[in-house]
Amino acid sequence: MAQLWGGRFTKETDQLVYNFNASISFDKRLCEQDIRGSLAHVNMLGKQGILTEEEKNQITDGLEGILKDVREGRLAITDEYEDIHSFVEAVLTERIGAAGKKLHTGRSRNDQVALDMKLYIRDEVTELDGLLKEMLEVLLKLMEENTETFMPGFTHLQKAQPITLAHHLGAYFEMFKRDRMRMKDIYARMNMCPLGSGALAGTTYPLDREYTAELMDFAGPTRNSMDSVSDRDYLIELLSAMSTIMMHLSRFSEEVIIWNSNEYKFVEIDDAYSTGSSIMPQKKNPDIAELVRGKTGRVYGALMALLTTMKGLPLAYNKDMQEDKELTFDAIDTTKGCLLLFTGMLATMKFNERQMEDSARRGFTNATDAADYLVNHGVPFRDAHGIVGRLVLHCIEKHIALDDLSLAEFKAVSPAFEEDIYEAISMKTCVEQRNTVGAPGRQAMEKVIEEARAYLAK
């Protein structure tokens, strides 16, 4: 077991201790980032005259060869190495000889792993942003198609007022749009290069940290070497942002599950995104939505685990910080998978427009509009509220909607009702009259949709 730190020790590490300490089983996914960081570091060492031009070229060619062989499957990353850094350095030295041992000049594993993780997370933040944009594009398409698809809006899971499907989906558009804003913020805040910070106190070598940062598209080098190697804020921020994404997906999943139930029948989930029962032939289960809802807790757990790990650590680097990787990798994989599957499910889902509108009608979602009608005909609102309440009770007893009452039945409760009550409480009128900014009326929604198109076209 070749180790980067063996000189101080007189005997080999116990195998159990070695296995417990090793991170190669999970940090091998950082191979590309580790080599990219090493290439930038070596380029800078050559520029500063710390390495000769020949040494720089030897190491560069060796690193590029390792990366090519790993990508093409000719070189396996095995568990005989402690971590990805020792793997790369050991293979490099095997291939090019003594020059390979100079790769580590002017850096520590502490700033190396900090760099690798930042490079990896930067790429993942970009991918997450892309998946969120795909979700928004599907939502926008559905919004464009459903500005006149009427449905009940809910509070307390009780039917409240009529809205459109476009308006309901638009609420999730806003949520996922905020999620993208968080990705942008995280990227900007984390985009400082820790390489050159050493173990915690920099180095005596004349490194050009600005040049290294520039080579890897960072905004610049970090400003405190102790913070550089012990900073995990960006991971906590990402886990928090992904927890929020999962919370949004879980809320959406809950609604899809309700809408898919026999009692609602608002949606039909495509066969590719649902399953049947092993015993009940009539069942079509919303398994993807249920799994997304279930996996939300897994991402929450990663956030709480890292916060707990970091809360008691003194400066600078501590081995506890190795625990940041597995849970972050898992949370990223989980969030990306859920976004991808939910977007596919949503894009193929069919909406039962007639059932939605009928549910809004039979749920008395136009009761407020009936009360407003009376107010516009001179009835005080508190009296109008009581009148419509009596009408709703009458409808419940007869198992009909407000729209189904005869004019005589309306007038029996209040003479203020006239023939135009039917137009006033139609789903179309109830929705179309709501045109303030952010409301479900067609004019208001068309403006929002136009803004959403412009946002996604940027």
N, C-alpha and C positions, 0 to 999 in steps of 0.2 A: 504493500500500500504506500505508494509514493505520495508524500505530503509536502506542501509548500512551506511548512513551518517546523520540519523535523530536527533541525540542528540543536535546539535547546534540550531535546529529550534523549534519554539514554536507553529507552526500550520502546517497543511498538505499543500503540494504543490497543487496549483490549478490543476484540472484534465487536462485542456488543456495544461498547462505548462508541466505536468508530461508526457503526451502523446508525446509532441514535443521532450522532453528530452530523452525518452526511446529508447532503441535500440534492445529490445528483438525480435521484429518482423523480424530482419535480422541477428542479431548476434547469434541467436539460432543454426545456422549451425556450430558454434564454440564449441558446447557442448562437443564433444569427446576431442578436444584439451584442453578445459578448465579443464576437469577432469584429463586428462593426466598430465597437468602441476601441478595440485593440488596434485596428487599422488606423483610426484617427490618432490614437496615442503614439503609435510608431511613426506616423507621418510627422507629428509634432516633434518627437525626439530627434528625427533626422534633420528637420528644419533648424533646431536649436543646436545642432552639432553634438548632441549627447550620444547619438549613434552615427556611425559612418554611413555614407550613401550605400555602400555595399551591404552593410548589416540591415539597413532599412529595407532595401529591395529584397533581400533574402527572407526576412520576416514577413514582409507584405505578400510575397509570392506564396510562402508557406501557409499563411492564414487564408488566403483566397483559395488555395488548394483544399484545405480542410473544409471550408464552407461548401465548396462545390461537391466534394465527396459525400458530405453529410446530406446535402440536398438530394443527391442522386442515389442515395442508399448504399454507397460503397463503403461508408465508414459509419459504424454503429457507436452510439454513445452508451457505454456500459457502466454498470454499477461498481466497477473496481476503482473508480475515481471518486474522490470525496465530493466534488462539485464540478460545475461546468467549466469553471476557470482553470482548475487543475487538469481537467481533460484536455482543454485546448492547448495549454502550455506544454503538457507532457507529449501530446501527439506532435506538436510543432518541433519540440526538441528532438524527438525521434527522427523526424523527417529532415531537419536542416542542421542539426548538431548544436554546437555551443552558442551560436547566435540566438537560438530559441530561448536560452536562459536570460537574455537581455530584454525580453518582452516586458518584464515586470518592473523595469527600471522607472523610478519616479512615481510609482503608484502602489496602493495597498488593495487588498481584497475588499476593504470597506468601501473605498470610493468606486471600486470596480463594480461591485454588486449594486451600489446605489445608482450608478450610471446604467447598468443593464436593465434594471427594473424601470427606470424612467423612460428609456428608449422603448421598452416593451409596452408600458402603459400608454405612452403617447400614441403608438400604433393602434392599441385597443380602443382608446378614446375616439380616434378617427373612425374606426369600424363601427362602434356603437352609434356615433352620430349618423353614419350612413344608414344603419338599420332603422334608426328613428325617422330619418327622412323618408325611407320607403314606407313606413307606417303612415306618415302624414300624407303621402301621395295617395295611398289607398283611401284614407279617410276623406281627403278632398274630393276624390272621384265620387264617393258615395254621397257626400254632401251635395255635390252638383246635381246628382240624379234624384235627390229626395227632398227638395225644397217644398213640395206639396204632399209629402207622405205624412199624414196626420197620425199622431199617437198620443197617449197620455203622458204627461210629465208627472213625476212622483215627488212627494215629500213623505218621510216616515214609511216608505213603501206603500203609501196610500195614493190613489189617483188624485191628482190635484188640479192641474190646468192643462188644456191641450197645447201641444207643441208639434214640431215636425221632427222627423228622423234626422234631417240635416242639422237641426239645432242641437239635438241630443248628441250626435256624433261630433259636432263642433266643440262641445265641451271637452271631449278627449283630444281633439286637435290642439286646443290650448294647453292641455296638460303635457302632451308630448313635445310641444313647441318649447315649453319651459324646460323640459328635460334636455333638449338640444342646447339651450342657452347655458345650462349647467356644464355640459360637456365642453363648450367653448371656454367657459371660465376656468375650468380645471386645467385645460391644455395651456392656457396663457399663464396661469399661476405656477405650474410645475415646470415650465420650459426653461429652466436654468441648469447649467451643466455642473455636476458635482466632481467630475474627473479632475484630479490634481489636488484634491483635498487630503490625499494620503489616508493614513489610519485615523487621524483626527486633527493633526497640526500642520498640514501642508508638507512640503519637502524642501530640501536645500538645493535640489536641481533647478536650473533656470528654465522652468516650464513656461510655455506660452499658453495660458489657459483660455485666453480669448480666441486664439487660433483653433484650439481643440473644439471649443464650443461652436465656432463657426462651421467647422467641418461637419458637424452633426446637426446643423440647423437649430441650435439652441439660441435663445435670445442673448445669452452671455453666460459667464461663469457665476456660480453661487458665491456669496459674499462672506460666509463664515464656515470654515472647514469643519468645525464641530457639529454645527447644524446640518451641514451637507451630508455627513455619513449617518446621522441619526434621524433625519427627517422622514417621517412616514405620513405627514399631513395629506399629501396628494392621494395616497392610497385610501385614507380615511374619507377624504372628500369624494373619491370615486365610488367607494362602497356605499356612502350615504346617497349619492346621486343614483346609483343603481338600485338601491333600496326604494327610492322614490319612483323610479321607472317601474319596478316590480309592483309597488303599491298601486300605481295607475293601471297596470295590466291586470292586477288582481281584481280591482273594482270593475273593470270592463268585463273580465271573465265572469264575475258574479252576475252581471246583468245578462250576459249571453246565456248563462245557465238558466236564469229565471225565464228569459224570453223563449228558450228552447223547450220549456216544460209544457206538458199537455194542457195546463190551465191557461197558459198565455198563447202559445203557438205563434209568436211574433216572427220567429226565424226558423229556417231549416239549415242545419249545418251540413256542408258537403260530406259525402261518404268518406272522402280521403282524410277528414279531420274528426271522425267520430268512430265509435265502436259499438258492437252489439253486446247482448248478454249471453252467457253460456247456457242459461236455462229459460230465459223469457224471450221468445222470438220477436215480440213487438218492439223491443227496446232499441233506441238509438241514442247512445250516451255522449254527452259533450266532454269527452275525456281530455282533450287538449286544454280546454278552458279550465277544467278542474285541476289538471296538473300544473298549469301556470299559477293558479291560485295557491296550490300547495307548495310550489317551489319558492314562493315569495319569502316564506320563513327561513329558508336556507340562506338567502342573500342577507336578510336581516341578521342572521346568526354570525355571518362573516364580519359584518360591521361591528357587532358587539364584541366579538372575539378580539379583533385588532385594537379596538378602544381599550379593552381590558388589558391586553398585552402591553400597550404603550403607557398606561396611566402611571406606572410606578418606576419607570426607567430613568436613571440619572444619565447625564451626558458622559461619554458620547455613544459609540456603538456598544451594544450588548447582544449576546447570542440569541436572546429572546426574539430579536427582530427577524430572525430566520423564519419565524412563524407567519410572517406577512404573506408569504408566497402561495402556499397551497390553498389557503382560504380565498385569497384574491383571485387566483387562477380559476378556482371552482365557481366563484361568484360571477366572474366575467363570462365563463362558458355557459353558465345557467341563464344569465340575463340575455346574452346574444341568442341562445337557442329559443328562449321564450318569445323574444321579439320576432324572430324569423317565423316561427310556427304560428303565432297569433296573427301576424300580418297575412300569412297564407290563408288561414281560416277565415279571417275577415273578408278578404278579397273574393272568396268563393261562396260566401254565405248568401242565402236568399231571404229576402224580407217579405213577410205576408202583409201587404199594405192594407188590404180590406180588413183583416183581423185587427190590425193596429188601430185603425180608425174606429171600428166598431167598439173596441175596448175603451177608447176615449169617450165615445158617446154614452155607453152603458155605465161608465164610471162617473157620470155627472161632472165631468171636467169643465163643462160650460156653465156650471151653477153660478160662478162669480160673474160671468157675463150676463146671466139672467138678472142678477141683482143690480148690476150696472145699468141694465136696460131700464129697470124701475126707477133708479136714481135719476136717469136722464128724462124720466116722465114725471118728475116732481115728488117721488116717494123718498123720505129720509132713508139713508143707508141702513141704519139699525133696523127699521121696519122692513126694508127690502130683504135684508138678511133673513129675518124670521119668515117672511112670505115664501122665499125660495126654499128654505129649510122644510116648510110644510109640503111644498110641491115635491121635493126629493123624497120625503117619507111616503107620499102618495104613490110616486113612481115605483119605489121599492116594493110596496104592497102589491102593485099590479105587474111587477117584473118588466117594466118598460123604461125607456130613456126619456129625458125631458122633451126631446124633439118629437116624441110620439104622442104627447098630450094633445088633446083637442083644444081649440081656442076657448070653448066653453069651460073646460077644466081649468085653464089658466085664469079666466075671468072669475070663476067661482071663488078663487082665492084672492084675486086683486083685479078690480075693474080697469086698472092702468094698462093691462096687457092688450095689445092690438095684434092684427095679422102679421105685422112686421117682426114680431118676436121670433118667428122661425128663422128668418134670415139673420137676426141678431145673435142667435145662439148656435148657428151652424158652425161646424168645425172650421170651415174656411174663413168665415168672418172672425171668429174668436182669435184665430192665429194671425190673419192678415192685418188686423187693427193694431197689432203689437209691433211697432216699427221703430221704437227707440233703439239707440245703439246697444247692441248685444241681445236684442230680443229676437223671437223666432219668426216674425213677419217676413214675407218674401223679400221686400225691399231691403230690410236690414240684413237678411241673410246673404243676399246677392252682393252687398257691399263687403261683407266679411269674407265671402268666397273669393271675390276679386283681390282683396288684400292677401289672402292665403296663397293664391296663385302667384302673386308678385313675390311673396316671401320665399316660396319654394323655387322660384326661377332664379334667385340670386346665385 
